[in-house]
Amino acid sequence: EEMYMGLGGEGVEDMPAAMFEAMVDCNGCHRYPREEKIAGYVKSVKVAKAEACDSCHGEGFGQMLVPMWQNPIQGKYSVLAESLEQVESILSQVKSSPEKDQAYDLYQKAKHNLELVKADGSWGVHNAGYAGALLDKAEEYLEEVRKTLEGGQASRQ
């Protein structure tokens, strides 16, 4: 829901999805029943499919747009997740200092934005603009971490 409403990110203004602003609720897209086994119980859940877009936007719309949203978000997320791991490793080796504290705060903000994109699970379908903005800001935070540690000449433990 946070992604669809465009809320919850660090350093990024609220940015509701166009479909949210048009007051399309979850059932507008999540209308295809599927049974899932959850904690030993079989439960019917509703999932979205690309063809859900077609009833309002025309045939083939979803098949065209979903990859256009997901591919860049997934690609950038993968690169940044790797960068986040590298930064985490560097931070674990740096002695305590004001620079490390500042860098750690920036790292946490980047991690939060990446986790928000991953937890949503739609890879941009729920709100491509907001997901992209979250990843862009996470990238900025990770660059700031590196500059902060380099600028302070943070020493290793």
N, C-alpha and C positions, 0 to 999 in steps of 0.2 A: 504493500500500500504506500509506503514512504516514497518509493521510486515513482509510482504513478502520480502521486500528489506533488512530487518534486520537493520533498522535505528531508531534513536530517543530515545533510552533508556538511563537511567542514570547509569554510571559506568560499562557499558557493551560495549565491542567492537562491531563494525558493523559485522553482521553475516547474509548475504543473504541466503535465502532458496535455496536448491539445484535446485528446479524447476525454480526459478528466474534466477539462474546462467545458467541453460539450455535454457534460453530465452523462457520459456513457459509463455505466457501472461494470463490474467484473463480468457479469453474465452476458454483456454485449459481445465478448470475445470467448470467454470460458463457458462454452455451451455444449461441449461434447463429453458425454459420460464415459468414465473409465473406472474399472474396479481396481482398488489397491488394497494390499494387505498391510494393515497398520496395527502393530502391537497384537498380532494374532487375530485381528478382526478384519473382515472384508468390508471395505467402505467404498461407496460410489463417490467419486470426485469428478468435477467438471474441468476439463482441460481446454486450452485454446489450440486452434489449428490455423494455419495461414489462410485457409479458405473462409474463415469467419469474417475477414475483411471484405470479401467479395460481395456479400449481400448488400452492403452500403456503398462500396467504392468501385464495384465493377469486377468482372471476372479477371483473375490473374493478379489483382492488386497485391494481395497478401504474399503470393509466391515471389513477386518482384521485390517488395519492400522488406520483408523479414530478413533476407540475407544482407540487404543493403544496411540495415540497422545492426544486425548481429556481428557480421564479419569484422568491421573496424573496432567494435567495442571489445570483442573477444581477443582480437589481435593485440590491441593496446593494453588490455588487462594483463595478458600473458607476459608481455615485456615488463610492465610495471610490477607485477607480482615477483618476478625474478629480481628486479632492482630493489624491491623492498627487502627481500631475503639478504641481498648483499649488504644493504645498509644496516640491517639488524645484526649481521655478523660483525661489521665494522664497529658498531656501537658497543657490542659486547666486549670488544678488545680495548676500548678507550677508557682511560682513567677518569674518575669523577672530576668534573670541572663545570663552571657555568656554561661553557660551550657545549659540553655533553648534555647538560640539562635542556638547553635550548634546542639542540639537535633532536633529542629524544621526544620533546613535545611536537616538533614538526613531523617526526617519524610516526607518532601516534595519530596525527591528523591524516597523514597519507594512508596509513593502514585502515583507519575508519572509513575513508572514502572508497577504498578498494573493497573492503568487506561489505559495504552497502551495495555496491554493484554486484558482487558475487552472490550475496544472500538473496537479492531480488530474483536472480536466476533467469531473467528474460533476455539478458545480454542486449539491452537496448529497446526491445519491443515495447515495454511498458512506458519508456520515456527516453528515447535516444538522445535528445538534447541534454537532458540532465545527467544521464550516465556518462556522456562524453565530457561534460563540464566537470563532473566529479573526478574523472580520470585525468583530465588536464590539470586540475588543481593538485591532485596527488603527485603528478609528475613535477609540478613546481615545488611542492613541499620536499620531495626527495632531492631535487637539485639544491634546495636551500640547506638541507641536512649536510650534503657533501661540502658546500661552500663554508658552512659554519664550522665544520670539523677541520677543513683545510685552513681556513682563516685564523682559527684559534690555535693552529698547530697542535691539535689534541694529541696527547701522547698515549701510546699503547701501554696496556698493563703488563 
